Amino acid sequence: MDARTTGIVAYITWIGLVIALVAGDKEGAKFHLNQALVIFLFSLLSAIPCVGWLWAVFMVVCWVMGLIAAINEEEKPVPLIGGITLIK
């Protein structure tokens, strides 16, 4: 897979993230792989009662912003959590 396809697949589901990490262009799509991983991990916080549904809405917005950036081949970090780097 090329870098654009790898970036798009990384945002689809957690299975897509694993496939993108294993079979995709890691160097070309490293930014989007990192963003998708951070969004996935922080979306687990939506299980917190009362505040979780607001966090879930925010995570969906971040997911859409990341997916659109991957489609347009841009490296725009998502708000609030975009500066976190897990994949180097």
PyMOL Python script that loads the backbone (N, CA, C, O; Angstrom):
from pymol import cmd

cmd.read_pdbstr("""\
ATOM      1  N   MET A   1       0.832  -1.175   0.000  1.00  0.00           N
ATOM      2  CA  MET A   1       0.000   0.000   0.000  1.00  0.00           C
ATOM      3  C   MET A   1       0.883   1.248   0.000  1.00  0.00           C
ATOM      4  O   MET A   1       1.945   1.270   0.624  1.00  0.00           O
ATOM      5  N   ASP A   2       0.440   2.265  -0.694  1.00  0.00           N
ATOM      6  CA  ASP A   2       1.178   3.524  -0.685  1.00  0.00           C
ATOM      7  C   ASP A   2       0.837   4.316   0.583  1.00  0.00           C
ATOM      8  O   ASP A   2       0.008   3.878   1.381  1.00  0.00           O
ATOM      9  N   ALA A   3       1.457   5.454   0.767  1.00  0.00           N
ATOM     10  CA  ALA A   3       1.309   6.230   1.999  1.00  0.00           C
ATOM     11  C   ALA A   3      -0.114   6.749   2.180  1.00  0.00           C
ATOM     12  O   ALA A   3      -0.627   6.749   3.299  1.00  0.00           O
ATOM     13  N   ARG A   4      -0.754   7.187   1.109  1.00  0.00           N
ATOM     14  CA  ARG A   4      -2.123   7.708   1.217  1.00  0.00           C
ATOM     15  C   ARG A   4      -3.090   6.614   1.624  1.00  0.00           C
ATOM     16  O   ARG A   4      -3.910   6.813   2.521  1.00  0.00           O
ATOM     17  N   THR A   5      -3.005   5.463   0.979  1.00  0.00           N
ATOM     18  CA  THR A   5      -3.886   4.346   1.308  1.00  0.00           C
ATOM     19  C   THR A   5      -3.641   3.861   2.724  1.00  0.00           C
ATOM     20  O   THR A   5      -4.589   3.539   3.440  1.00  0.00           O
ATOM     21  N   THR A   6      -2.393   3.805   3.136  1.00  0.00           N
ATOM     22  CA  THR A   6      -2.062   3.377   4.490  1.00  0.00           C
ATOM     23  C   THR A   6      -2.658   4.333   5.511  1.00  0.00           C
ATOM     24  O   THR A   6      -3.202   3.891   6.522  1.00  0.00           O
ATOM     25  N   GLY A   7      -2.567   5.620   5.268  1.00  0.00           N
ATOM     26  CA  GLY A   7      -3.144   6.609   6.169  1.00  0.00           C
ATOM     27  C   GLY A   7      -4.642   6.495   6.282  1.00  0.00           C
ATOM     28  O   GLY A   7      -5.192   6.624   7.376  1.00  0.00           O
ATOM     29  N   ILE A   8      -5.320   6.252   5.167  1.00  0.00           N
ATOM     30  CA  ILE A   8      -6.782   6.120   5.173  1.00  0.00           C
ATOM     31  C   ILE A   8      -7.197   4.850   5.898  1.00  0.00           C
ATOM     32  O   ILE A   8      -8.112   4.880   6.721  1.00  0.00           O
ATOM     33  N   VAL A   9      -6.541   3.739   5.609  1.00  0.00           N
ATOM     34  CA  VAL A   9      -6.881   2.460   6.239  1.00  0.00           C
ATOM     35  C   VAL A   9      -6.652   2.520   7.749  1.00  0.00           C
ATOM     36  O   VAL A   9      -7.387   1.887   8.507  1.00  0.00           O
ATOM     37  N   ALA A  10      -5.660   3.259   8.189  1.00  0.00           N
ATOM     38  CA  ALA A  10      -5.360   3.357   9.622  1.00  0.00           C
ATOM     39  C   ALA A  10      -6.522   3.950  10.404  1.00  0.00           C
ATOM     40  O   ALA A  10      -6.707   3.612  11.574  1.00  0.00           O
ATOM     41  N   TYR A  11      -7.304   4.820   9.792  1.00  0.00           N
ATOM     42  CA  TYR A  11      -8.418   5.460  10.490  1.00  0.00           C
ATOM     43  C   TYR A  11      -9.695   4.626  10.475  1.00  0.00           C
ATOM     44  O   TYR A  11     -10.613   4.928  11.238  1.00  0.00           O
ATOM     45  N   ILE A  12      -9.793   3.603   9.650  1.00  0.00           N
ATOM     46  CA  ILE A  12     -11.056   2.900   9.471  1.00  0.00           C
ATOM     47  C   ILE A  12     -11.506   2.201  10.764  1.00  0.00           C
ATOM     48  O   ILE A  12     -12.543   2.573  11.313  1.00  0.00           O
ATOM     49  N   THR A  13     -10.790   1.236  11.253  1.00  0.00           N
ATOM     50  CA  THR A  13     -11.092   0.554  12.519  1.00  0.00           C
ATOM     51  C   THR A  13      -9.781   0.185  13.176  1.00  0.00           C
ATOM     52  O   THR A  13      -8.716   0.465  12.626  1.00  0.00           O
ATOM     53  N   TRP A  14      -9.834  -0.429  14.329  1.00  0.00           N
ATOM     54  CA  TRP A  14      -8.586  -0.870  14.956  1.00  0.00           C
ATOM     55  C   TRP A  14      -7.952  -1.988  14.147  1.00  0.00           C
ATOM     56  O   TRP A  14      -6.732  -2.153  14.177  1.00  0.00           O
ATOM     57  N   ILE A  15      -8.755  -2.758  13.423  1.00  0.00           N
ATOM     58  CA  ILE A  15      -8.209  -3.795  12.544  1.00  0.00           C
ATOM     59  C   ILE A  15      -7.472  -3.136  11.375  1.00  0.00           C
ATOM     60  O   ILE A  15      -6.409  -3.602  10.965  1.00  0.00           O
ATOM     61  N   GLY A  16      -8.034  -2.062  10.848  1.00  0.00           N
ATOM     62  CA  GLY A  16      -7.363  -1.310   9.790  1.00  0.00           C
ATOM     63  C   GLY A  16      -6.058  -0.715  10.271  1.00  0.00           C
ATOM     64  O   GLY A  16      -5.084  -0.650   9.521  1.00  0.00           O
ATOM     65  N   LEU A  17      -6.034  -0.281  11.522  1.00  0.00           N
ATOM     66  CA  LEU A  17      -4.797   0.253  12.095  1.00  0.00           C
ATOM     67  C   LEU A  17      -3.724  -0.825  12.158  1.00  0.00           C
ATOM     68  O   LEU A  17      -2.566  -0.569  11.830  1.00  0.00           O
ATOM     69  N   VAL A  18      -4.099  -2.023  12.577  1.00  0.00           N
ATOM     70  CA  VAL A  18      -3.140  -3.133  12.639  1.00  0.00           C
ATOM     71  C   VAL A  18      -2.654  -3.500  11.239  1.00  0.00           C
ATOM     72  O   VAL A  18      -1.461  -3.721  11.031  1.00  0.00           O
ATOM     73  N   ILE A  19      -3.573  -3.564  10.285  1.00  0.00           N
ATOM     74  CA  ILE A  19      -3.190  -3.883   8.899  1.00  0.00           C
ATOM     75  C   ILE A  19      -2.248  -2.812   8.351  1.00  0.00           C
ATOM     76  O   ILE A  19      -1.265  -3.137   7.684  1.00  0.00           O
ATOM     77  N   ALA A  20      -2.539  -1.543   8.624  1.00  0.00           N
ATOM     78  CA  ALA A  20      -1.684  -0.459   8.142  1.00  0.00           C
ATOM     79  C   ALA A  20      -0.298  -0.526   8.783  1.00  0.00           C
ATOM     80  O   ALA A  20       0.702  -0.235   8.126  1.00  0.00           O
ATOM     81  N   LEU A  21      -0.233  -0.904  10.051  1.00  0.00           N
ATOM     82  CA  LEU A  21       1.063  -1.032  10.710  1.00  0.00           C
ATOM     83  C   LEU A  21       1.884  -2.179  10.142  1.00  0.00           C
ATOM     84  O   LEU A  21       3.105  -2.076  10.018  1.00  0.00           O
ATOM     85  N   VAL A  22       1.207  -3.278   9.795  1.00  0.00           N
ATOM     86  CA  VAL A  22       1.916  -4.468   9.325  1.00  0.00           C
ATOM     87  C   VAL A  22       2.231  -4.401   7.830  1.00  0.00           C
ATOM     88  O   VAL A  22       3.355  -4.688   7.418  1.00  0.00           O
ATOM     89  N   ALA A  23       1.243  -4.023   7.021  1.00  0.00           N
ATOM     90  CA  ALA A  23       1.399  -4.152   5.579  1.00  0.00           C
ATOM     91  C   ALA A  23       1.584  -2.831   4.839  1.00  0.00           C
ATOM     92  O   ALA A  23       1.853  -2.835   3.638  1.00  0.00           O
ATOM     93  N   GLY A  24       1.447  -1.717   5.520  1.00  0.00           N
ATOM     94  CA  GLY A  24       1.463  -0.448   4.813  1.00  0.00           C
ATOM     95  C   GLY A  24       2.828   0.213   4.756  1.00  0.00           C
ATOM     96  O   GLY A  24       3.825  -0.311   5.254  1.00  0.00           O
ATOM     97  N   ASP A  25       2.838   1.375   4.135  1.00  0.00           N
ATOM     98  CA  ASP A  25       4.038   2.204   4.019  1.00  0.00           C
ATOM     99  C   ASP A  25       4.209   2.969   5.326  1.00  0.00           C
ATOM    100  O   ASP A  25       3.647   4.051   5.495  1.00  0.00           O
ATOM    101  N   LYS A  26       4.983   2.407   6.246  1.00  0.00           N
ATOM    102  CA  LYS A  26       5.107   2.983   7.587  1.00  0.00           C
ATOM    103  C   LYS A  26       5.798   4.338   7.579  1.00  0.00           C
ATOM    104  O   LYS A  26       5.395   5.236   8.319  1.00  0.00           O
ATOM    105  N   GLU A  27       6.804   4.499   6.778  1.00  0.00           N
ATOM    106  CA  GLU A  27       7.551   5.756   6.766  1.00  0.00           C
ATOM    107  C   GLU A  27       6.732   6.890   6.162  1.00  0.00           C
ATOM    108  O   GLU A  27       6.758   8.011   6.671  1.00  0.00           O
ATOM    109  N   GLY A  28       6.012   6.615   5.090  1.00  0.00           N
ATOM    110  CA  GLY A  28       5.232   7.657   4.433  1.00  0.00           C
ATOM    111  C   GLY A  28       3.987   8.053   5.201  1.00  0.00           C
ATOM    112  O   GLY A  28       3.537   9.194   5.099  1.00  0.00           O
ATOM    113  N   ALA A  29       3.422   7.132   5.968  1.00  0.00           N
ATOM    114  CA  ALA A  29       2.167   7.391   6.671  1.00  0.00           C
ATOM    115  C   ALA A  29       2.343   7.368   8.182  1.00  0.00           C
ATOM    116  O   ALA A  29       1.372   7.170   8.912  1.00  0.00           O
ATOM    117  N   LYS A  30       3.556   7.564   8.658  1.00  0.00           N
ATOM    118  CA  LYS A  30       3.830   7.492  10.100  1.00  0.00           C
ATOM    119  C   LYS A  30       2.993   8.501  10.886  1.00  0.00           C
ATOM    120  O   LYS A  30       2.523   8.198  11.982  1.00  0.00           O
ATOM    121  N   PHE A  31       2.809   9.680  10.337  1.00  0.00           N
ATOM    122  CA  PHE A  31       2.012  10.705  11.022  1.00  0.00           C
ATOM    123  C   PHE A  31       0.582  10.235  11.229  1.00  0.00           C
ATOM    124  O   PHE A  31       0.047  10.349  12.332  1.00  0.00           O
ATOM    125  N   HIS A  32      -0.039   9.711  10.187  1.00  0.00           N
ATOM    126  CA  HIS A  32      -1.436   9.282  10.288  1.00  0.00           C
ATOM    127  C   HIS A  32      -1.580   7.994  11.104  1.00  0.00           C
ATOM    128  O   HIS A  32      -2.595   7.802  11.774  1.00  0.00           O
ATOM    129  N   LEU A  33      -0.589   7.122  11.056  1.00  0.00           N
ATOM    130  CA  LEU A  33      -0.619   5.944  11.920  1.00  0.00           C
ATOM    131  C   LEU A  33      -0.608   6.370  13.385  1.00  0.00           C
ATOM    132  O   LEU A  33      -1.348   5.821  14.201  1.00  0.00           O
ATOM    133  N   ASN A  34       0.228   7.347  13.714  1.00  0.00           N
ATOM    134  CA  ASN A  34       0.299   7.852  15.085  1.00  0.00           C
ATOM    135  C   ASN A  34      -1.015   8.513  15.483  1.00  0.00           C
ATOM    136  O   ASN A  34      -1.533   8.250  16.569  1.00  0.00           O
ATOM    137  N   GLN A  35      -1.556   9.359  14.627  1.00  0.00           N
ATOM    138  CA  GLN A  35      -2.810  10.051  14.942  1.00  0.00           C
ATOM    139  C   GLN A  35      -3.952   9.056  15.150  1.00  0.00           C
ATOM    140  O   GLN A  35      -4.741   9.209  16.083  1.00  0.00           O
ATOM    141  N   ALA A  36      -4.047   8.046  14.294  1.00  0.00           N
ATOM    142  CA  ALA A  36      -5.113   7.054  14.428  1.00  0.00           C
ATOM    143  C   ALA A  36      -4.963   6.264  15.724  1.00  0.00           C
ATOM    144  O   ALA A  36      -5.960   5.966  16.383  1.00  0.00           O
ATOM    145  N   LEU A  37      -3.739   5.923  16.096  1.00  0.00           N
ATOM    146  CA  LEU A  37      -3.502   5.200  17.340  1.00  0.00           C
ATOM    147  C   LEU A  37      -3.870   6.047  18.554  1.00  0.00           C
ATOM    148  O   LEU A  37      -4.491   5.543  19.490  1.00  0.00           O
ATOM    149  N   VAL A  38      -3.500   7.314  18.551  1.00  0.00           N
ATOM    150  CA  VAL A  38      -3.832   8.207  19.663  1.00  0.00           C
ATOM    151  C   VAL A  38      -5.341   8.392  19.769  1.00  0.00           C
ATOM    152  O   VAL A  38      -5.887   8.366  20.872  1.00  0.00           O
ATOM    153  N   ILE A  39      -6.019   8.577  18.649  1.00  0.00           N
ATOM    154  CA  ILE A  39      -7.475   8.727  18.663  1.00  0.00           C
ATOM    155  C   ILE A  39      -8.130   7.462  19.193  1.00  0.00           C
ATOM    156  O   ILE A  39      -9.066   7.538  19.989  1.00  0.00           O
ATOM    157  N   PHE A  40      -7.652   6.298  18.763  1.00  0.00           N
ATOM    158  CA  PHE A  40      -8.226   5.034  19.241  1.00  0.00           C
ATOM    159  C   PHE A  40      -8.034   4.883  20.741  1.00  0.00           C
ATOM    160  O   PHE A  40      -8.977   4.528  21.447  1.00  0.00           O
ATOM    161  N   LEU A  41      -6.837   5.144  21.238  1.00  0.00           N
ATOM    162  CA  LEU A  41      -6.572   4.977  22.664  1.00  0.00           C
ATOM    163  C   LEU A  41      -7.355   5.974  23.515  1.00  0.00           C
ATOM    164  O   LEU A  41      -7.898   5.604  24.556  1.00  0.00           O
ATOM    165  N   PHE A  42      -7.419   7.218  23.089  1.00  0.00           N
ATOM    166  CA  PHE A  42      -8.160   8.210  23.855  1.00  0.00           C
ATOM    167  C   PHE A  42      -9.672   8.016  23.748  1.00  0.00           C
ATOM    168  O   PHE A  42     -10.407   8.461  24.630  1.00  0.00           O
ATOM    169  N   SER A  43     -10.145   7.369  22.701  1.00  0.00           N
ATOM    170  CA  SER A  43     -11.580   7.109  22.594  1.00  0.00           C
ATOM    171  C   SER A  43     -12.037   6.076  23.618  1.00  0.00           C
ATOM    172  O   SER A  43     -13.230   5.981  23.907  1.00  0.00           O
ATOM    173  N   LEU A  44     -11.114   5.311  24.164  1.00  0.00           N
ATOM    174  CA  LEU A  44     -11.470   4.363  25.216  1.00  0.00           C
ATOM    175  C   LEU A  44     -11.936   5.081  26.485  1.00  0.00           C
ATOM    176  O   LEU A  44     -12.632   4.488  27.310  1.00  0.00           O
ATOM    177  N   LEU A  45     -11.563   6.336  26.644  1.00  0.00           N
ATOM    178  CA  LEU A  45     -11.997   7.128  27.791  1.00  0.00           C
ATOM    179  C   LEU A  45     -13.471   7.496  27.725  1.00  0.00           C
ATOM    180  O   LEU A  45     -14.018   8.014  28.698  1.00  0.00           O
ATOM    181  N   SER A  46     -14.117   7.242  26.608  1.00  0.00           N
ATOM    182  CA  SER A  46     -15.539   7.559  26.484  1.00  0.00           C
ATOM    183  C   SER A  46     -16.408   6.632  27.325  1.00  0.00           C
ATOM    184  O   SER A  46     -17.619   6.837  27.408  1.00  0.00           O
ATOM    185  N   ALA A  47     -15.822   5.625  27.944  1.00  0.00           N
ATOM    186  CA  ALA A  47     -16.566   4.726  28.821  1.00  0.00           C
ATOM    187  C   ALA A  47     -16.810   5.340  30.196  1.00  0.00           C
ATOM    188  O   ALA A  47     -17.538   4.769  31.007  1.00  0.00           O
ATOM    189  N   ILE A  48     -16.211   6.492  30.464  1.00  0.00           N
ATOM    190  CA  ILE A  48     -16.416   7.177  31.749  1.00  0.00           C
ATOM    191  C   ILE A  48     -17.849   7.705  31.807  1.00  0.00           C
ATOM    192  O   ILE A  48     -18.297   8.379  30.879  1.00  0.00           O
ATOM    193  N   PRO A  49     -18.568   7.406  32.886  1.00  0.00           N
ATOM    194  CA  PRO A  49     -19.953   7.878  32.986  1.00  0.00           C
ATOM    195  C   PRO A  49     -20.052   9.405  33.008  1.00  0.00           C
ATOM    196  O   PRO A  49     -19.135  10.090  33.461  1.00  0.00           O
ATOM    197  N   CYS A  50     -21.137   9.909  32.528  1.00  0.00           N
ATOM    198  CA  CYS A  50     -21.520  11.331  32.516  1.00  0.00           C
ATOM    199  C   CYS A  50     -20.697  12.186  31.550  1.00  0.00           C
ATOM    200  O   CYS A  50     -21.276  12.943  30.771  1.00  0.00           O
ATOM    201  N   VAL A  51     -19.415  12.091  31.577  1.00  0.00           N
ATOM    202  CA  VAL A  51     -18.571  12.915  30.714  1.00  0.00           C
ATOM    203  C   VAL A  51     -18.205  12.154  29.443  1.00  0.00           C
ATOM    204  O   VAL A  51     -17.794  12.759  28.452  1.00  0.00           O
ATOM    205  N   GLY A  52     -18.349  10.849  29.469  1.00  0.00           N
ATOM    206  CA  GLY A  52     -17.920  10.003  28.369  1.00  0.00           C
ATOM    207  C   GLY A  52     -18.600  10.293  27.050  1.00  0.00           C
ATOM    208  O   GLY A  52     -17.966  10.213  25.999  1.00  0.00           O
ATOM    209  N   TRP A  53     -19.889  10.631  27.084  1.00  0.00           N
ATOM    210  CA  TRP A  53     -20.576  10.874  25.813  1.00  0.00           C
ATOM    211  C   TRP A  53     -20.089  12.162  25.154  1.00  0.00           C
ATOM    212  O   TRP A  53     -20.038  12.246  23.927  1.00  0.00           O
ATOM    213  N   LEU A  54     -19.729  13.171  25.958  1.00  0.00           N
ATOM    214  CA  LEU A  54     -19.134  14.386  25.368  1.00  0.00           C
ATOM    215  C   LEU A  54     -17.770  14.079  24.767  1.00  0.00           C
ATOM    216  O   LEU A  54     -17.433  14.566  23.688  1.00  0.00           O
ATOM    217  N   TRP A  55     -16.986  13.266  25.476  1.00  0.00           N
ATOM    218  CA  TRP A  55     -15.679  12.870  24.989  1.00  0.00           C
ATOM    219  C   TRP A  55     -15.822  12.045  23.720  1.00  0.00           C
ATOM    220  O   TRP A  55     -15.016  12.184  22.800  1.00  0.00           O
ATOM    221  N   ALA A  56     -16.838  11.185  23.656  1.00  0.00           N
ATOM    222  CA  ALA A  56     -17.056  10.358  22.468  1.00  0.00           C
ATOM    223  C   ALA A  56     -17.380  11.224  21.249  1.00  0.00           C
ATOM    224  O   ALA A  56     -16.898  10.953  20.149  1.00  0.00           O
ATOM    225  N   VAL A  57     -18.183  12.248  21.441  1.00  0.00           N
ATOM    226  CA  VAL A  57     -18.496  13.163  20.337  1.00  0.00           C
ATOM    227  C   VAL A  57     -17.229  13.871  19.860  1.00  0.00           C
ATOM    228  O   VAL A  57     -17.004  14.014  18.658  1.00  0.00           O
ATOM    229  N   PHE A  58     -16.407  14.309  20.806  1.00  0.00           N
ATOM    230  CA  PHE A  58     -15.145  14.963  20.456  1.00  0.00           C
ATOM    231  C   PHE A  58     -14.227  14.002  19.694  1.00  0.00           C
ATOM    232  O   PHE A  58     -13.559  14.406  18.742  1.00  0.00           O
ATOM    233  N   MET A  59     -14.193  12.741  20.108  1.00  0.00           N
ATOM    234  CA  MET A  59     -13.343  11.757  19.438  1.00  0.00           C
ATOM    235  C   MET A  59     -13.829  11.479  18.015  1.00  0.00           C
ATOM    236  O   MET A  59     -13.017  11.273  17.113  1.00  0.00           O
ATOM    237  N   VAL A  60     -15.137  11.472  17.811  1.00  0.00           N
ATOM    238  CA  VAL A  60     -15.672  11.285  16.457  1.00  0.00           C
ATOM    239  C   VAL A  60     -15.273  12.464  15.572  1.00  0.00           C
ATOM    240  O   VAL A  60     -14.915  12.278  14.409  1.00  0.00           O
ATOM    241  N   VAL A  61     -15.334  13.666  16.120  1.00  0.00           N
ATOM    242  CA  VAL A  61     -14.918  14.851  15.358  1.00  0.00           C
ATOM    243  C   VAL A  61     -13.429  14.758  15.017  1.00  0.00           C
ATOM    244  O   VAL A  61     -13.029  15.060  13.893  1.00  0.00           O
ATOM    245  N   CYS A  62     -12.615  14.342  15.981  1.00  0.00           N
ATOM    246  CA  CYS A  62     -11.179  14.179  15.722  1.00  0.00           C
ATOM    247  C   CYS A  62     -10.931  13.111  14.671  1.00  0.00           C
ATOM    248  O   CYS A  62     -10.066  13.272  13.810  1.00  0.00           O
ATOM    249  N   TRP A  63     -11.686  12.023  14.735  1.00  0.00           N
ATOM    250  CA  TRP A  63     -11.543  10.931  13.769  1.00  0.00           C
ATOM    251  C   TRP A  63     -11.861  11.421  12.353  1.00  0.00           C
ATOM    252  O   TRP A  63     -11.133  11.117  11.408  1.00  0.00           O
ATOM    253  N   VAL A  64     -12.945  12.177  12.215  1.00  0.00           N
ATOM    254  CA  VAL A  64     -13.326  12.704  10.896  1.00  0.00           C
ATOM    255  C   VAL A  64     -12.270  13.678  10.389  1.00  0.00           C
ATOM    256  O   VAL A  64     -11.917  13.651   9.210  1.00  0.00           O
ATOM    257  N   MET A  65     -11.767  14.537  11.269  1.00  0.00           N
ATOM    258  CA  MET A  65     -10.722  15.487  10.855  1.00  0.00           C
ATOM    259  C   MET A  65      -9.458  14.752  10.406  1.00  0.00           C
ATOM    260  O   MET A  65      -8.838  15.134   9.414  1.00  0.00           O
ATOM    261  N   GLY A  66      -9.078  13.708  11.126  1.00  0.00           N
ATOM    262  CA  GLY A  66      -7.906  12.930  10.751  1.00  0.00           C
ATOM    263  C   GLY A  66      -8.094  12.197   9.440  1.00  0.00           C
ATOM    264  O   GLY A  66      -7.183  12.146   8.613  1.00  0.00           O
ATOM    265  N   LEU A  67      -9.277  11.628   9.248  1.00  0.00           N
ATOM    266  CA  LEU A  67      -9.567  10.911   8.003  1.00  0.00           C
ATOM    267  C   LEU A  67      -9.544  11.854   6.806  1.00  0.00           C
ATOM    268  O   LEU A  67      -8.995  11.512   5.758  1.00  0.00           O
ATOM    269  N   ILE A  68     -10.128  13.024   6.952  1.00  0.00           N
ATOM    270  CA  ILE A  68     -10.116  14.005   5.858  1.00  0.00           C
ATOM    271  C   ILE A  68      -8.692  14.462   5.558  1.00  0.00           C
ATOM    272  O   ILE A  68      -8.334  14.648   4.394  1.00  0.00           O
ATOM    273  N   ALA A  69      -7.878  14.643   6.594  1.00  0.00           N
ATOM    274  CA  ALA A  69      -6.479  15.034   6.375  1.00  0.00           C
ATOM    275  C   ALA A  69      -5.719  13.926   5.655  1.00  0.00           C
ATOM    276  O   ALA A  69      -4.876  14.214   4.805  1.00  0.00           O
ATOM    277  N   ALA A  70      -6.000  12.669   5.978  1.00  0.00           N
ATOM    278  CA  ALA A  70      -5.335  11.557   5.293  1.00  0.00           C
ATOM    279  C   ALA A  70      -5.768  11.469   3.833  1.00  0.00           C
ATOM    280  O   ALA A  70      -4.951  11.184   2.958  1.00  0.00           O
ATOM    281  N   ILE A  71      -7.025  11.709   3.574  1.00  0.00           N
ATOM    282  CA  ILE A  71      -7.525  11.676   2.190  1.00  0.00           C
ATOM    283  C   ILE A  71      -6.865  12.788   1.367  1.00  0.00           C
ATOM    284  O   ILE A  71      -6.517  12.580   0.204  1.00  0.00           O
ATOM    285  N   ASN A  72      -6.696  13.960   1.971  1.00  0.00           N
ATOM    286  CA  ASN A  72      -6.089  15.096   1.272  1.00  0.00           C
ATOM    287  C   ASN A  72      -4.564  15.088   1.337  1.00  0.00           C
ATOM    288  O   ASN A  72      -3.916  16.007   0.835  1.00  0.00           O
ATOM    289  N   GLU A  73      -3.991  14.060   1.951  1.00  0.00           N
ATOM    290  CA  GLU A  73      -2.539  13.912   2.104  1.00  0.00           C
ATOM    291  C   GLU A  73      -1.915  15.097   2.833  1.00  0.00           C
ATOM    292  O   GLU A  73      -0.840  15.567   2.459  1.00  0.00           O
ATOM    293  N   GLU A  74      -2.589  15.575   3.872  1.00  0.00           N
ATOM    294  CA  GLU A  74      -2.090  16.664   4.702  1.00  0.00           C
ATOM    295  C   GLU A  74      -1.666  16.098   6.051  1.00  0.00           C
ATOM    296  O   GLU A  74      -2.157  15.047   6.462  1.00  0.00           O
ATOM    297  N   GLU A  75      -0.772  16.773   6.733  1.00  0.00           N
ATOM    298  CA  GLU A  75      -0.347  16.366   8.068  1.00  0.00           C
ATOM    299  C   GLU A  75      -0.793  17.415   9.078  1.00  0.00           C
ATOM    300  O   GLU A  75       0.024  18.147   9.635  1.00  0.00           O
ATOM    301  N   LYS A  76      -2.109  17.476   9.305  1.00  0.00           N
ATOM    302  CA  LYS A  76      -2.677  18.408  10.268  1.00  0.00           C
ATOM    303  C   LYS A  76      -3.028  17.637  11.529  1.00  0.00           C
ATOM    304  O   LYS A  76      -3.832  16.706  11.477  1.00  0.00           O
ATOM    305  N   PRO A  77      -2.434  18.012  12.676  1.00  0.00           N
ATOM    306  CA  PRO A  77      -2.769  17.298  13.916  1.00  0.00           C
ATOM    307  C   PRO A  77      -4.186  17.626  14.381  1.00  0.00           C
ATOM    308  O   PRO A  77      -4.686  18.730  14.166  1.00  0.00           O
ATOM    309  N   VAL A  78      -4.813  16.656  15.015  1.00  0.00           N
ATOM    310  CA  VAL A  78      -6.152  16.864  15.556  1.00  0.00           C
ATOM    311  C   VAL A  78      -6.039  17.727  16.811  1.00  0.00           C
ATOM    312  O   VAL A  78      -4.984  17.758  17.446  1.00  0.00           O
ATOM    313  N   PRO A  79      -7.109  18.424  17.174  1.00  0.00           N
ATOM    314  CA  PRO A  79      -7.026  19.312  18.338  1.00  0.00           C
ATOM    315  C   PRO A  79      -6.870  18.543  19.653  1.00  0.00           C
ATOM    316  O   PRO A  79      -7.360  17.423  19.793  1.00  0.00           O
ATOM    317  N   LEU A  80      -6.204  19.145  20.579  1.00  0.00           N
ATOM    318  CA  LEU A  80      -6.019  18.709  21.956  1.00  0.00           C
ATOM    319  C   LEU A  80      -5.092  17.494  22.123  1.00  0.00           C
ATOM    320  O   LEU A  80      -4.238  17.501  23.010  1.00  0.00           O
ATOM    321  N   ILE A  81      -5.239  16.467  21.302  1.00  0.00           N
ATOM    322  CA  ILE A  81      -4.427  15.260  21.475  1.00  0.00           C
ATOM    323  C   ILE A  81      -3.475  15.033  20.311  1.00  0.00           C
ATOM    324  O   ILE A  81      -2.760  14.031  20.292  1.00  0.00           O
ATOM    325  N   GLY A  82      -3.451  15.924  19.354  1.00  0.00           N
ATOM    326  CA  GLY A  82      -2.652  15.743  18.158  1.00  0.00           C
ATOM    327  C   GLY A  82      -1.150  15.837  18.360  1.00  0.00           C
ATOM    328  O   GLY A  82      -0.383  15.372  17.518  1.00  0.00           O
ATOM    329  N   GLY A  83      -0.723  16.427  19.456  1.00  0.00           N
ATOM    330  CA  GLY A  83       0.698  16.584  19.700  1.00  0.00           C
ATOM    331  C   GLY A  83       1.357  15.376  20.350  1.00  0.00           C
ATOM    332  O   GLY A  83       2.575  15.358  20.530  1.00  0.00           O
ATOM    333  N   ILE A  84       0.574  14.375  20.702  1.00  0.00           N
ATOM    334  CA  ILE A  84       1.106  13.186  21.361  1.00  0.00           C
ATOM    335  C   ILE A  84       1.715  12.262  20.312  1.00  0.00           C
ATOM    336  O   ILE A  84       1.081  11.947  19.306  1.00  0.00           O
ATOM    337  N   THR A  85       2.950  11.832  20.557  1.00  0.00           N
ATOM    338  CA  THR A  85       3.643  10.954  19.616  1.00  0.00           C
ATOM    339  C   THR A  85       3.897   9.603  20.280  1.00  0.00           C
ATOM    340  O   THR A  85       4.627   9.522  21.268  1.00  0.00           O
ATOM    341  N   LEU A  86       3.302   8.553  19.747  1.00  0.00           N
ATOM    342  CA  LEU A  86       3.510   7.209  20.248  1.00  0.00           C
ATOM    343  C   LEU A  86       4.386   6.373  19.311  1.00  0.00           C
ATOM    344  O   LEU A  86       5.111   5.482  19.756  1.00  0.00           O
ATOM    345  N   ILE A  87       4.311   6.669  18.018  1.00  0.00           N
ATOM    346  CA  ILE A  87       5.099   5.950  17.023  1.00  0.00           C
ATOM    347  C   ILE A  87       6.206   6.878  16.537  1.00  0.00           C
ATOM    348  O   ILE A  87       5.944   7.963  16.019  1.00  0.00           O
ATOM    349  N   LYS A  88       7.444   6.433  16.713  1.00  0.00           N
ATOM    350  CA  LYS A  88       8.571   7.276  16.303  1.00  0.00           C
ATOM    351  C   LYS A  88       9.214   6.763  15.042  1.00  0.00           C
ATOM    352  O   LYS A  88      10.178   7.354  14.556  1.00  0.00           O
TER     353      LYS A  88
END
""", "prot")
cmd.dss("prot")
cmd.show_as("cartoon", "prot")
cmd.util.cbc("prot")
cmd.orient("prot")
